Amino acid sequence: MLEFIKPISDVNVKFNKVSLYFLLYFFISGQYQCFAENEWGIATSNSVFVRKAELNSFKDEPPQTVEVEEGAPYKLTCNPPDGWPKPNVYWLIQNADGGIKSINNSRMTLDPEGNLWFSNVTKADASDDFTYACSATSLFRNEYKVGNRVMLNVKSSGASGSQSYHEPIAQYVSRNNEVALRGKKVEIYCIFGGTPLPEIRWSKQGGSLPPDRVVLGNYGKSLVIKHVNFEDEATYTCEASNGQGSAKSHAVSLKVMAAPYFTVEPEIINAAEEESVTFRCEASGVPEPQISWIHNGKPIEEAPHNPRRKVTPNSITIDRLVKKDTGNYGCNATNSLGYVYKDVYVNVLGKFLFLF
């Protein structure tokens, strides 16, 4: 028998022996888990969080005109709509005839919050026949929404020579203390404004940047570490210089945390009556995970008492097996970042009789 812990009697939910379906006009979000049961035990699947993908619209606002001094740094602010999962946000240029093109310019950088930073504004950025617009996309819904339009009016500073230059100034930088997840990607930002365009140099305290996993993004304004591991925990410094004034720097201390992962996984066991067996389960993570055991779909503490079974955080031992010891055991390692779970079983075989 297969069973889901979410009620499946509702007319808006259908399921067969292996799958669960939701009718489009009605959706039940929540945590789902499958249980498979026969006379010898209950196997459990990993639980799955299900939520409907959504992308709301931007707040309706009239087009806006802003005036910016030529050569100065500037920020275009985006207030993206809510959505699930979090929408991807970017800026685009919309021509007077309705044509759209993306922005790819070393002077313009998108921060993680969706704001567009001009390291320095030039006359070419003026909205003579186009507007800037913030856009949000949802990968799962295959759609995008466009926010209010912004027209940029670039005012000549009237200055000449060195007076038109600007020394480096921090526009958007990552926090002094950032967290990265083991196995994931992390991106550290150092967006600086100035004229001429500042050059960014990166360094890692106490070591070198691993060339096989580190790339520079946004024309050097961000440092991307792929497949983060514990060796990446360090302080990273960016330095911005453009020949005007003194160089500016910013340091980010990166702490690596990890969702639980198995270092020793429990395995399926086939054993004969009167033998002893041991399931082992060990896990690591940051913060350190807590391990709990499941027996036939319920916490081991709720399992029928068995004086031949010894339970520790990292193992379950059953001595002098009997046929009714056949059943499923699951190991769950959990911390604040997630969990790992594996369900296995012990299959108790009858005694072999040798006839001579």
C-alpha positions as CSV (number, residue, x, y, z in Angstrom):
1,M,0.0,0.0,0.0
2,L,1.3,3.5,-0.8
3,E,0.2,6.5,1.2
4,F,0.9,10.3,1.3
5,I,0.8,12.1,4.6
6,K,-1.1,14.9,2.9
7,P,-4.9,14.1,2.6
8,I,-5.5,12.6,-0.8
9,S,-9.3,12.3,-0.6
10,D,-9.9,15.9,-1.8
11,V,-11.4,16.0,-5.3
12,N,-8.7,18.4,-6.4
13,V,-5.9,15.9,-5.8
14,K,-5.3,12.7,-7.7
15,F,-2.7,10.0,-7.2
16,N,-1.7,6.6,-8.6
17,K,0.7,4.0,-7.2
18,V,3.8,6.2,-7.6
19,S,2.8,9.8,-8.3
20,L,0.7,12.6,-6.8
21,Y,-1.0,15.1,-9.1
22,F,-2.7,18.5,-8.4
23,L,-5.5,19.9,-10.6
24,L,-4.4,23.4,-11.9
25,Y,-7.3,25.4,-10.6
26,F,-6.6,24.3,-7.0
27,F,-3.3,23.8,-5.3
28,I,-2.3,22.6,-1.9
29,S,1.2,23.7,-0.8
30,G,3.0,21.9,1.9
31,Q,5.4,19.1,2.8
32,Y,4.7,15.7,1.2
33,Q,6.1,12.3,2.0
34,C,5.4,8.8,0.6
35,F,5.0,5.7,2.7
36,A,5.1,2.2,1.2
37,E,3.8,-0.6,3.4
38,N,3.5,-4.4,3.4
39,E,3.3,-7.0,6.1
40,W,7.1,-6.8,6.9
41,G,7.4,-3.0,7.3
42,I,7.0,0.5,6.1
43,A,9.5,2.3,3.8
44,T,9.5,6.1,3.7
45,S,10.7,8.5,1.0
46,N,12.4,11.9,1.5
47,S,9.9,14.6,2.2
48,V,9.3,17.2,-0.6
49,F,8.2,20.8,-0.1
50,V,5.6,21.7,-2.8
51,R,4.6,25.3,-3.5
52,K,2.9,26.9,-6.5
53,A,5.2,29.1,-8.7
54,E,4.1,32.7,-8.7
55,L,5.2,36.0,-10.2
56,N,3.3,39.2,-9.3
57,S,3.3,42.4,-11.3
58,F,5.3,45.5,-10.7
59,K,3.5,48.4,-9.0
60,D,2.0,50.6,-11.6
61,E,4.0,53.8,-11.8
62,P,4.3,56.6,-14.4
63,P,7.6,57.0,-16.4
64,Q,10.3,58.8,-14.5
65,T,12.9,61.3,-15.7
66,V,16.1,61.8,-13.6
67,E,18.9,64.2,-14.1
68,V,22.5,63.0,-13.6
69,E,25.8,64.8,-13.9
70,E,28.2,63.5,-16.6
71,G,31.1,61.6,-15.2
72,A,29.4,61.0,-11.8
73,P,28.4,57.5,-10.4
74,Y,24.7,56.8,-10.3
75,K,22.2,54.2,-9.2
76,L,18.9,53.1,-10.8
77,T,16.7,51.5,-8.1
78,C,14.5,48.6,-8.9
79,N,11.6,47.5,-6.7
80,P,10.9,44.0,-8.1
81,P,7.6,42.2,-7.4
82,D,7.1,39.3,-5.1
83,G,7.3,35.8,-6.5
84,W,8.1,32.2,-5.7
85,P,10.8,31.2,-6.3
86,K,12.5,34.6,-6.0
87,P,12.4,36.2,-9.5
88,N,15.5,36.9,-11.5
89,V,15.8,40.7,-11.9
90,Y,17.6,42.6,-14.6
91,W,17.5,45.9,-16.5
92,L,16.9,46.3,-20.2
93,I,16.8,49.1,-22.7
94,Q,13.5,49.7,-24.6
95,N,13.7,51.7,-27.8
96,A,11.1,54.1,-29.0
97,D,9.8,51.6,-31.5
98,G,9.3,49.0,-28.8
99,G,12.5,47.0,-29.4
100,I,14.3,45.6,-26.4
101,K,17.9,44.9,-25.8
102,S,19.9,43.7,-22.7
103,I,22.6,45.8,-21.0
104,N,26.2,44.6,-21.3
105,N,28.5,47.4,-20.4
106,S,31.6,47.5,-18.2
107,R,30.3,50.7,-16.6
108,M,26.9,49.3,-15.7
109,T,26.6,46.6,-13.0
110,L,23.5,44.8,-11.6
111,D,23.7,44.1,-7.9
112,P,22.0,41.1,-6.2
113,E,19.0,43.2,-5.2
114,G,18.2,44.2,-8.8
115,N,19.6,47.8,-8.8
116,L,21.7,49.1,-11.7
117,W,24.9,50.9,-10.9
118,F,26.6,53.3,-13.3
119,S,30.3,53.5,-12.4
120,N,30.3,56.8,-14.3
121,V,27.6,58.3,-16.5
122,T,28.4,59.4,-20.0
123,K,26.5,61.2,-22.7
124,A,25.8,57.9,-24.4
125,D,23.7,56.9,-21.4
126,A,21.2,59.7,-22.0
127,S,17.7,58.6,-23.0
128,D,17.5,60.3,-26.3
129,D,15.4,57.6,-28.0
130,F,15.1,54.9,-25.4
131,T,14.2,54.2,-21.7
132,Y,15.6,52.0,-19.0
133,A,13.3,49.5,-17.5
134,C,13.6,46.9,-14.7
135,S,12.3,43.4,-15.5
136,A,11.6,40.3,-13.5
137,T,11.4,36.8,-14.8
138,S,10.2,33.4,-13.5
139,L,11.9,30.4,-14.9
140,F,9.1,28.0,-13.8
141,R,6.3,30.2,-15.2
142,N,8.1,31.0,-18.5
143,E,7.1,34.7,-18.3
144,Y,8.5,38.1,-17.4
145,K,7.1,41.4,-16.1
146,V,8.4,44.9,-16.8
147,G,8.4,47.7,-14.3
148,N,8.2,51.5,-14.8
149,R,10.4,53.2,-17.4
150,V,13.2,55.6,-16.4
151,M,14.6,58.3,-18.7
152,L,18.1,59.5,-18.0
153,N,18.9,63.2,-18.7
154,V,22.7,63.6,-18.6
155,K,23.8,67.1,-17.6
156,S,27.2,68.3,-18.7
157,S,29.4,69.2,-15.7
158,G,30.8,72.2,-17.5
159,A,34.2,71.3,-16.1
160,S,37.3,70.4,-18.1
161,G,40.5,68.5,-17.5
162,S,41.1,66.9,-14.2
163,Q,38.0,68.5,-12.6
164,S,35.8,66.0,-14.5
165,Y,37.5,63.0,-12.9
166,H,36.3,61.2,-9.8
167,E,38.3,59.0,-7.5
168,P,37.0,55.5,-6.6
169,I,33.9,55.4,-4.4
170,A,32.2,52.3,-3.1
171,Q,28.7,51.8,-4.6
172,Y,27.6,48.3,-3.7
173,V,29.9,45.9,-1.7
174,S,29.1,42.6,0.0
175,R,28.8,42.6,3.7
176,N,31.9,42.4,5.8
177,N,30.8,38.9,6.9
178,E,29.2,36.6,4.4
179,V,28.1,32.9,4.5
180,A,28.6,30.4,1.7
181,L,27.2,26.9,1.5
182,R,29.4,23.9,0.8
183,G,28.9,22.6,-2.8
184,K,27.1,25.8,-3.9
185,K,28.2,28.9,-5.7
186,V,29.0,32.2,-3.9
187,E,29.5,35.6,-5.4
188,I,31.2,38.5,-3.6
189,Y,30.6,42.0,-4.9
190,C,32.8,45.1,-5.1
191,I,31.1,47.6,-7.3
192,F,33.0,50.9,-7.3
193,G,32.2,54.1,-9.2
194,G,34.7,56.7,-10.5
195,T,36.2,58.3,-13.6
196,P,38.1,56.8,-15.2
197,L,36.5,53.4,-14.6
198,P,38.2,51.9,-11.6
199,E,40.2,48.7,-12.0
200,I,39.4,46.0,-9.4
201,R,42.0,43.5,-8.0
202,W,41.1,40.6,-5.8
203,S,43.2,38.7,-3.2
204,K,42.7,36.0,-0.6
205,Q,44.3,36.3,2.8
206,G,46.7,33.5,3.5
207,G,46.5,31.8,0.1
208,S,45.9,32.1,-3.6
209,L,42.6,32.0,-5.5
210,P,42.0,28.5,-6.9
211,P,42.0,29.1,-10.6
212,D,39.9,26.0,-11.3
213,R,36.9,27.2,-9.3
214,V,37.2,31.0,-9.2
215,V,36.1,33.3,-12.0
216,L,35.6,37.1,-12.1
217,G,32.1,38.3,-13.0
218,N,30.7,41.7,-14.0
219,Y,33.9,42.9,-15.6
220,G,35.9,42.1,-12.5
221,K,33.5,43.7,-10.0
222,S,32.5,40.3,-8.5
223,L,34.4,37.2,-7.4
224,V,32.6,33.9,-8.1
225,I,33.6,30.8,-6.2
226,K,32.1,27.6,-7.7
227,H,31.6,24.4,-5.7
228,V,32.5,25.9,-2.4
229,N,34.4,23.8,0.1
230,F,35.7,24.4,3.6
231,E,39.1,25.5,2.2
232,D,37.4,28.6,0.8
233,E,36.7,30.0,4.3
234,A,38.9,33.1,4.4
235,T,39.0,36.8,4.1
236,Y,38.8,38.2,0.5
237,T,39.8,41.7,-0.3
238,C,39.1,43.8,-3.4
239,E,41.1,47.0,-4.2
240,A,39.8,49.6,-6.6
241,S,42.0,52.2,-8.3
242,N,41.8,54.5,-11.2
243,G,44.8,56.9,-10.8
244,Q,42.6,59.5,-9.0
245,G,43.2,59.9,-5.3
246,S,44.1,56.8,-3.3
247,A,43.1,53.2,-3.9
248,K,40.0,52.0,-2.0
249,S,39.6,48.5,-0.6
250,H,37.0,46.4,1.0
251,A,37.4,43.1,2.9
252,V,34.8,40.3,3.2
253,S,35.2,37.4,5.7
254,L,33.6,34.3,4.2
255,K,32.3,31.6,6.5
256,V,31.5,28.2,5.0
257,M,28.5,26.3,6.3
258,A,27.1,23.0,5.1
259,A,23.8,21.2,5.0
260,P,24.1,17.7,6.4
261,Y,25.8,15.0,4.3
262,F,26.5,11.4,5.0
263,T,30.0,10.3,5.8
264,V,28.8,6.8,6.6
265,E,25.5,5.7,5.1
266,P,23.3,2.8,6.4
267,E,23.1,-0.1,4.1
268,I,20.6,-2.8,3.3
269,I,21.3,-6.0,5.3
270,N,20.3,-9.6,4.6
271,A,21.1,-11.8,7.6
272,A,20.0,-15.2,9.0
273,E,18.1,-15.8,12.2
274,E,20.3,-15.9,15.3
275,E,22.9,-13.5,13.7
276,S,23.6,-10.0,14.9
277,V,23.5,-7.0,12.6
278,T,24.4,-3.3,12.9
279,F,23.2,-0.3,10.9
280,R,25.7,2.6,11.0
281,C,25.0,6.2,10.2
282,E,27.4,9.2,10.5
283,A,26.9,12.6,9.1
284,S,28.7,15.9,9.0
285,G,27.7,19.5,8.4
286,V,28.0,23.1,9.8
287,P,26.3,23.5,12.2
288,E,26.8,19.9,13.4
289,P,23.7,17.8,12.5
290,Q,21.6,15.8,14.9
291,I,20.9,12.2,13.9
292,S,17.6,10.5,14.6
293,W,16.4,7.0,13.6
294,I,13.1,5.9,12.1
295,H,11.6,2.5,12.3
296,N,8.8,1.5,9.9
297,G,7.9,5.2,9.3
298,K,7.9,6.3,13.0
299,P,10.6,7.6,15.4
300,I,12.6,4.8,16.9
301,E,11.3,5.9,20.3
302,E,7.8,4.9,19.3
303,A,8.8,1.5,18.0
304,P,7.7,-1.6,20.0
305,H,10.2,-2.5,22.7
306,N,12.9,-4.9,21.6
307,P,15.3,-5.9,24.4
308,R,17.7,-7.3,21.7
309,R,18.0,-3.9,20.0
310,K,20.5,-1.3,21.1
311,V,20.2,2.2,19.7
312,T,23.0,4.9,19.8
313,P,23.1,8.2,17.8
314,N,25.3,6.5,15.1
315,S,24.2,2.9,15.1
316,I,21.5,0.4,15.7
317,T,22.4,-3.1,16.7
318,I,20.0,-6.1,16.8
319,D,21.3,-9.3,18.4
320,R,20.0,-12.8,17.8
321,L,17.7,-12.0,14.9
322,V,14.3,-13.5,14.6
323,K,12.0,-13.4,11.6
324,K,9.8,-10.6,13.0
325,D,12.9,-8.3,13.2
326,T,12.5,-7.8,9.4
327,G,11.6,-4.2,8.8
328,N,12.7,-0.7,7.6
329,Y,15.1,1.6,9.4
330,G,15.8,5.2,8.3
331,C,18.6,7.6,9.3
332,N,17.9,11.3,9.4
333,A,20.6,13.9,9.9
334,T,19.3,17.5,10.4
335,N,20.7,20.9,11.0
336,S,19.3,24.5,10.4
337,L,20.2,24.3,6.7
338,G,18.5,21.1,5.8
339,Y,18.6,17.3,6.2
340,V,19.6,14.1,4.6
341,Y,17.7,10.9,4.9
342,K,18.2,7.3,3.9
343,D,15.8,4.4,4.3
344,V,17.1,0.8,4.4
345,Y,15.9,-2.5,5.7
346,V,17.0,-5.7,7.4
347,N,15.7,-8.9,5.8
348,V,15.9,-11.8,8.2
349,L,16.3,-15.1,6.4
350,G,15.3,-18.4,7.8
351,K,17.9,-20.8,9.2
352,F,19.6,-23.0,6.7
353,L,19.3,-26.7,7.3
354,F,22.2,-28.8,6.1
355,L,21.3,-32.5,5.4
356,F,24.1,-35.0,5.2
